[in-house]
Amino acid sequence: MRKHETPDAHDKPAQPGAAAEQPVVEKKDAAEELAAAKKQAADNLDRYLRASADLENFRRRAVREKEELRLFAVSGLLEDLLPALDNLALALAASKQQNADLKALAQGVELAQQQLKAALAAHGMTEVNPIGQPFDPHQHQAISHQASPNVKPEHVLTVVRTGYLLNGRLLRPASVIVSSGKPVGEPAA
């Protein structure tokens, strides 16, 4: 016996039909494995197509919901503004009467303004009204300087147009006149 030969290869006699059965079994196993692999591939493709369709549906739904949210985001604010708008319409109608009472009309417009401010404040808007405060270029827009004996230099002397913050973020700066200090030629106190 040679070193590389196994003892079983020479000791056992060949059985008739054994060699013929071996390839048939391997063919059946290979065919079953191929069928199983094809089934698994089909299942994977089906899962992929379903997941892809679910993702596309989710994307479309998200776009639609985002658009709806954008369209109707201000509906709560608008509902809160409607009573003030109604009162302004009543004030305009009252002002067109021949014997209109200006004092009552002014009170009605003031009430509508208060309603507007309350509705806007309920939605996060606050006024920037900095009279007497130091000038802040991040919240104020200086339109001029004016001398003033009563207001410190670089402090807000007058607010020409009120500014607004929306939830802490500047929506519109306050337009202000800034004090340049005491007038030139006035003695220091």
C-alpha positions in Angstrom: 0.0 0.0 0.0 1.2 3.4 -0.8 1.4 6.3 1.7 -1.2 8.5 0.0 -3.8 5.8 -0.6 -6.4 5.0 2.1 -6.8 1.4 3.2 -10.5 1.5 2.5 -10.1 2.2 -1.2 -8.6 -1.2 -1.9 -10.2 -3.3 0.8 -13.8 -2.9 -0.2 -15.1 -4.4 -3.3 -17.2 -2.1 -5.6 -20.9 -2.6 -5.1 -22.9 -2.8 -8.2 -25.3 0.3 -8.6 -23.6 2.3 -5.8 -21.7 4.6 -8.2 -24.9 5.2 -10.2 -26.9 6.3 -7.2 -24.4 8.8 -6.0 -24.8 11.4 -8.9 -28.7 11.0 -8.8 -28.7 11.9 -5.1 -26.4 14.9 -5.8 -28.6 16.0 -8.6 -31.7 15.8 -6.4 -30.0 17.8 -3.6 -28.7 20.4 -6.1 -32.2 20.7 -7.6 -33.8 21.1 -4.2 -31.1 23.7 -3.2 -31.7 25.6 -6.4 -35.5 25.5 -5.9 -35.0 26.7 -2.3 -32.6 29.5 -3.4 -35.1 30.6 -6.1 -37.9 30.6 -3.6 -35.8 32.6 -1.1 -34.8 35.0 -3.9 -38.5 35.5 -4.9 -39.4 36.1 -1.2 -36.6 38.6 -0.8 -37.7 40.4 -4.0 -41.3 40.5 -2.7 -40.2 41.9 0.7 -38.0 44.5 -1.1 -40.8 45.6 -3.4 -43.2 45.8 -0.5 -40.7 47.8 1.6 -40.0 50.1 -1.3 -43.7 50.7 -1.9 -44.2 51.3 1.9 -41.4 53.8 1.8 -42.8 55.6 -1.2 -46.2 55.8 0.5 -44.7 57.2 3.6 -42.8 59.8 1.6 -46.0 60.9 -0.2 -47.9 61.0 3.1 -45.2 63.1 4.8 -45.2 65.6 1.9 -49.0 65.8 1.9 -49.1 66.3 5.7 -46.3 68.9 5.6 -48.3 70.8 2.9 -51.5 70.6 5.0 -49.6 71.8 8.1 -48.2 74.7 6.1 -51.6 75.7 4.7 -53.4 75.5 8.0 -50.7 76.5 10.5 -52.0 80.0 11.0 -55.7 79.0 11.4 -55.6 79.3 15.2 -54.1 82.8 15.0 -56.6 83.9 12.4 -59.5 82.6 14.5 -58.2 84.7 17.4 -57.9 87.8 15.2 -61.4 87.7 13.8 -63.1 89.3 16.9 -60.8 92.3 16.6 -61.5 92.5 12.9 -65.2 92.5 13.6 -64.8 95.3 16.2 -62.8 97.4 13.7 -65.6 97.0 11.2 -68.1 98.2 13.8 -65.9 101.2 14.5 -65.8 102.0 10.8 -69.5 101.8 10.5 -70.0 104.0 13.6 -67.6 106.6 12.2 -69.7 107.0 9.1 -72.8 108.0 11.2 -73.7 111.7 11.0 -73.6 112.2 14.8 -70.6 110.0 15.5 -69.1 110.4 19.0 -65.4 110.7 18.5 -64.6 109.7 22.1 -66.7 106.5 21.8 -65.1 105.8 18.4 -61.6 106.2 19.8 -62.5 103.8 22.7 -63.8 101.2 20.2 -60.6 101.4 18.1 -58.5 101.1 21.3 -60.5 98.1 22.3 -59.9 96.5 18.9 -56.1 97.3 19.3 -56.1 95.6 22.7 -57.8 92.5 21.3 -55.3 92.4 18.5 -52.3 92.6 20.9 -53.9 90.0 23.2 -54.4 87.6 20.3 -50.8 88.1 19.0 -49.4 87.7 22.5 -51.3 84.4 22.9 -49.3 83.2 19.9 -45.9 84.3 21.1 -45.6 87.8 19.9 -44.2 90.5 22.3 -43.6 94.2 21.7 -40.1 95.8 21.7 -40.7 99.2 23.2 -37.4 100.3 24.6 -37.9 103.9 25.7 -35.1 104.9 28.1 -33.1 101.7 27.6 -29.6 101.4 26.1 -29.6 101.3 22.3 -29.3 97.6 21.1 -28.5 97.3 17.4 -29.8 93.7 17.5 -33.3 94.8 18.5 -33.4 98.5 17.5 -33.0 100.5 14.3 -31.7 104.0 14.9 -33.3 106.5 12.5 -31.6 109.6 14.1 -29.8 111.0 17.1 -31.2 113.9 19.1 -29.8 115.8 22.0 -31.7 115.4 25.3 -30.9 116.7 28.8 -33.0 114.0 30.4 -31.9 110.8 28.6 -28.4 109.4 28.8 -26.3 109.3 25.6 -26.8 106.2 23.5 -30.1 105.4 25.2 -33.5 105.3 23.4 -35.2 108.7 23.5 -38.3 108.0 21.3 -39.8 105.0 19.7 -41.1 105.9 16.2 -42.3 102.4 15.3 -42.7 99.6 17.8 -40.7 96.4 17.2 -41.9 92.8 17.7 -40.4 89.5 18.8 -42.0 86.2 17.9 -41.2 83.5 20.6 -37.9 85.4 21.4 -36.9 85.9 17.8 -36.8 89.4 16.3 -39.6 89.8 13.8 -39.2 93.6 13.3 -36.8 95.9 15.0 -38.1 99.0 16.8 -37.4 102.2 14.9 -36.0 104.6 17.5 -34.4 108.0 18.0 -31.3 107.7 20.1 -30.2 110.4 22.6 -26.9 112.0 21.9 -26.7 113.4 25.4 -27.0 116.9 26.6 -27.2 119.6 24.0 -23.9 121.3 23.1 -23.4 124.5 25.1 -25.5 123.3 28.1 -23.6 123.2 31.3 -23.1 119.8 33.0 -25.0 119.3 36.2 
